[in-house]
């Protein structure tokens, strides 16, 4: 096995030889797919996949973004900018997940209903326009997390070329960096509905408040964060390396002003900082969470 390299101080991955082999395997796989639609959110994974599909297939590949209230406007702008910079074809398609009561009630399968709606629309587009396959940006790391959207992908026969090439998140970032892609260090992104705890209905009004709050935090200079919705309370998660900036009375006053203006009665800063999928903790039984914390303390 070859030497190892650390990416962004956290993840260890093989050096160029193995990465290049994985990228070559990805390109070869894409080449077999013919005309292809990339489900393109604009995040690092789907952006790299859209770029790769364009490298291999040119205009036979098209990236399509869901035009949904659950996708922040800033993410849509970023997706457009990256597509323009790389020269690949990009379109929007309207999705209507908020008309589905099963999505709105926001149980643990919410992501299934979201992806089911998206892939249903993309399949109809593919049938109308002569595309053979649909692909999306799930990576190797995602396979170990709770992601019901993957079941929707399977039911619609949507392919996952990044996972099939055994590419992890860190490897995708490194390959993107080597290719000179601006998205290589883009913060992790997710739909706005992911900020609402399971069991709390997710509405357009709620996620618009969340989006306004997050845009205001971004304007304060923070890069990696989430606003979690808990009814009258807004819980702010900020990346640990940015927490010192947040932990001041001046910043506390600004956070309070932002969210009280949006109608929240209480505003809190989560001292654990940002962690991806933190609301999934509610799906883990309490005794297992205690066991995990005990293990981390030992």
C-alpha positions in Angstrom: 0.0 0.0 0.0 1.3 3.5 -0.9 2.0 6.4 1.4 -0.8 8.4 3.0 -1.7 12.1 3.0 -3.9 14.0 5.4 -6.6 16.2 3.9 -7.8 19.3 5.8 -6.2 18.0 9.0 -8.8 15.3 9.5 -9.0 12.5 7.0 -6.2 10.3 5.7 -6.4 9.1 2.1 -4.0 7.3 -0.3 -1.7 9.4 -2.4 -2.0 10.1 -6.1 -1.7 6.6 -7.6 -4.8 5.2 -5.9 -6.8 8.4 -6.2 -6.0 8.5 -9.9 -7.1 4.9 -10.3 -10.4 5.7 -8.6 -11.0 8.8 -10.8 -10.2 6.7 -13.9 -12.7 4.1 -12.7 -15.3 6.8 -12.2 -14.7 8.3 -15.7 -14.9 4.8 -17.3 -18.2 4.1 -15.5 -19.6 7.5 -16.6 -18.5 6.7 -20.2 -20.8 3.6 -20.2 -23.9 5.5 -19.2 -24.5 7.4 -22.4 -26.7 10.5 -22.1 -27.0 11.2 -18.4 -28.7 13.5 -16.0 -26.8 14.6 -12.9 -29.0 15.4 -9.9 -27.0 18.6 -9.0 -27.5 20.4 -5.7 -24.3 22.4 -6.1 -22.5 20.8 -3.1 -19.0 19.5 -3.4 -20.0 15.9 -4.3 -22.7 16.6 -6.9 -20.6 19.5 -8.4 -17.5 17.2 -8.8 -19.8 14.6 -10.4 -21.3 17.1 -12.8 -17.8 18.3 -13.7 -16.6 14.7 -14.2 -19.7 13.8 -16.3 -19.0 16.9 -18.5 -15.3 15.9 -18.9 -16.3 12.5 -20.1 -19.6 13.0 -22.0 -19.6 16.7 -22.9 -23.1 18.0 -23.8 -24.5 14.5 -23.5 -24.5 15.2 -19.7 -26.8 17.7 -18.1 -26.9 18.9 -14.5 -30.4 19.5 -13.1 -31.1 21.3 -9.8 -34.4 21.1 -7.9 -36.2 24.4 -7.8 -37.6 23.9 -4.3 -38.2 26.2 -1.4 -36.0 23.8 0.7 -32.9 24.8 -1.3 -31.4 28.1 -0.1 -31.1 30.8 -2.7 -27.4 31.1 -2.0 -26.9 27.4 -2.9 -28.8 27.9 -6.2 -26.5 30.9 -7.0 -23.4 28.9 -6.2 -24.7 26.0 -8.4 -25.2 28.4 -11.3 -21.8 30.1 -10.9 -20.0 26.8 -10.8 -21.8 25.4 -13.9 -21.0 28.6 -15.8 -17.4 28.5 -14.8 -17.0 24.8 -15.9 -19.2 25.2 -19.0 -21.5 22.3 -18.4 -25.2 22.4 -19.2 -27.4 23.3 -16.2 -31.2 23.5 -15.8 -33.8 23.7 -13.0 -36.8 21.4 -12.5 -39.7 22.3 -10.2 -40.4 19.9 -7.4 -43.5 19.8 -5.2 -42.6 17.9 -2.0 -44.4 20.5 0.2 -47.7 19.4 -1.4 -47.1 15.9 0.0 -48.5 15.4 3.5 -46.0 12.6 4.2 -43.1 15.1 3.6 -44.7 17.9 5.6 -45.2 15.8 8.7 -41.5 15.3 8.8 -41.0 11.9 10.2 -37.7 10.0 9.9 -38.5 9.2 6.2 -38.8 12.8 5.1 -35.7 12.6 2.9 -37.2 9.6 1.1 -40.2 11.6 0.1 -38.0 14.5 -1.0 -35.8 12.4 -3.2 -38.7 10.4 -4.4 -40.3 13.6 -5.7 -37.0 14.7 -7.3 -36.3 11.4 -9.0 -39.8 11.1 -10.2 -39.5 14.5 -11.9 -36.1 13.7 -13.3 -37.3 10.4 -14.7 -40.1 12.2 -16.5 -37.6 14.7 -17.9 -35.3 11.9 -19.0 -38.2 10.1 -20.8 -39.2 13.3 -22.6 -35.6 14.2 -23.6 -34.0 10.9 -24.3 -31.6 10.5 -21.4 -30.6 7.0 -20.5 -29.5 7.3 -16.9 -29.8 9.5 -13.8 -26.9 9.8 -11.3 -26.5 11.5 -8.0 -23.6 12.4 -5.7 -23.8 10.0 -2.8 -20.2 9.1 -1.7 -18.7 6.2 0.1 -19.0 7.9 3.5 -22.7 8.5 3.1 -23.4 4.7 2.9 -22.8 4.4 6.6 -25.2 7.2 7.7 -28.9 7.3 8.0 -30.0 8.6 4.6 -33.5 7.4 3.5 -33.0 9.3 0.2 -30.7 6.4 -0.8 -33.7 4.1 -0.8 -35.6 6.4 -3.1 -32.6 6.4 -5.4 -32.6 2.6 -5.5 -36.3 2.4 -6.2 -35.9 4.8 -9.2 -32.7 3.0 -10.3 -30.6 6.2 -9.9 -26.9 5.4 -10.1 -24.3 6.4 -7.6 -21.0 6.6 -9.5 -18.9 8.2 -6.7 -19.8 5.5 -4.2 -19.3 2.8 -6.9 -15.8 4.2 -7.5 -15.2 3.9 -3.7 -14.6 7.6 -3.4 -14.9 9.1 0.1 -15.7 12.8 0.9 -12.1 13.6 1.6 -11.0 12.0 -1.7 -13.6 13.9 -3.7 -12.4 17.2 -2.1 -8.8 16.3 -3.0 -9.6 15.4 -6.6 -11.5 18.6 -6.9 -8.6 20.6 -5.5 -6.2 19.0 -8.0 -8.6 19.7 -10.8 -8.6 23.4 -9.7 -12.3 23.3 -8.9 -13.5 26.1 -6.6 -15.9 23.8 -4.8 -13.1 21.6 -3.3 -13.4 23.1 0.2 -17.1 24.2 0.0 -18.7 23.7 3.4 -21.1 20.8 3.7 -24.6 21.7 2.6 -28.0 20.3 3.1 -31.6 21.3 2.4 -33.3 23.7 4.8 -35.8 21.1 5.9 -32.9 19.2 7.6 -32.8 22.0 10.2 -36.2 21.0 11.6 -36.4 18.1 14.2 -38.3 15.0 13.1 -41.9 15.1 14.2 -42.2 18.9 13.8 -44.1 19.7 10.6 -41.9 21.4 8.0 -43.5 24.3 6.2 -42.4 26.9 3.7 -42.8 29.6 6.3 -40.5 27.8 8.8 -37.7 27.2 6.3 -37.9 30.8 5.0 -37.2 32.0 8.6 -34.3 29.6 8.8 -32.9 30.7 5.5 -33.2 34.4 6.5 -31.4 33.6 9.7 -28.6 31.7 8.1 -28.1 34.4 5.5 -27.7 36.9 8.3 -25.2 34.7 10.1 -23.3 34.4 6.8 -23.2 38.2 6.5 -21.5 38.3 9.9 -18.6 36.4 8.3 -19.2 32.8 9.5 -18.6 30.0 7.0 -19.8 26.7 8.4 -22.9 26.7 10.6 -26.6 25.6 10.9 -29.7 27.1 12.4 -31.8 24.4 14.0 -35.5 25.1 14.5 -37.1 24.2 17.8 -40.4 26.0 17.7 -40.0 29.3 19.6 -36.2 28.6 20.0 -33.5 28.9 17.4 -30.4 26.8 18.1 -27.3 28.0 16.3 -24.5 25.5 15.6 -21.2 27.1 14.4 -18.0 25.2 13.4 -15.7 24.7 16.3 -12.8 26.6 14.7 -15.2 29.6 14.4 -16.8 29.3 17.8 -14.3 31.8 19.5 -15.6 34.5 17.3 -19.2 33.6 18.3 -18.5 33.6 22.0 -18.7 37.3 22.8 -21.5 39.5 24.2 -21.4 41.6 21.1 -22.0 38.6 18.8 -24.7 37.3 21.3 -26.5 40.5 20.9 -26.4 40.3 17.1 -27.6 36.7 17.1 -30.5 37.7 19.4 -31.5 40.7 17.3 -31.5 38.6 14.1 -33.7 35.8 15.4 -36.1 37.8 17.5 -36.7 39.9 14.5 -37.7 36.7 12.7 -40.2 35.8 15.5 -38.2 33.5 17.7 -38.7 34.1 21.5 -35.4 32.4 22.5 -32.0 32.2 20.8 -29.2 29.8 21.9 -25.7 29.0 20.7 -24.9 25.3 20.8 -21.6 24.8 22.7 -20.8 21.5 20.9 -20.5 23.5 17.7 -21.6 22.4 14.2 -21.9 18.7 13.5 -23.4 17.2 10.4 -26.8 15.5 10.9 -27.0 16.5 14.6 -30.8 16.1 14.6 -30.3 12.4 13.7 -29.3 12.0 17.4 -33.0 11.9 18.2 -33.3 8.7 16.3 -30.8 7.0 18.6 -32.2 5.5 21.9 -31.2 7.5 25.0 -29.3 4.6 26.6 -27.1 4.3 23.5 -26.4 8.0 23.4 -25.2 7.7 27.1 -23.1 4.7 26.2 -21.5 6.6 23.3 -20.7 9.7 25.5 -19.2 7.4 28.2 -17.0 5.9 25.5 -15.8 9.2 24.3 -15.0 10.3 27.8 -12.9 7.2 28.6 
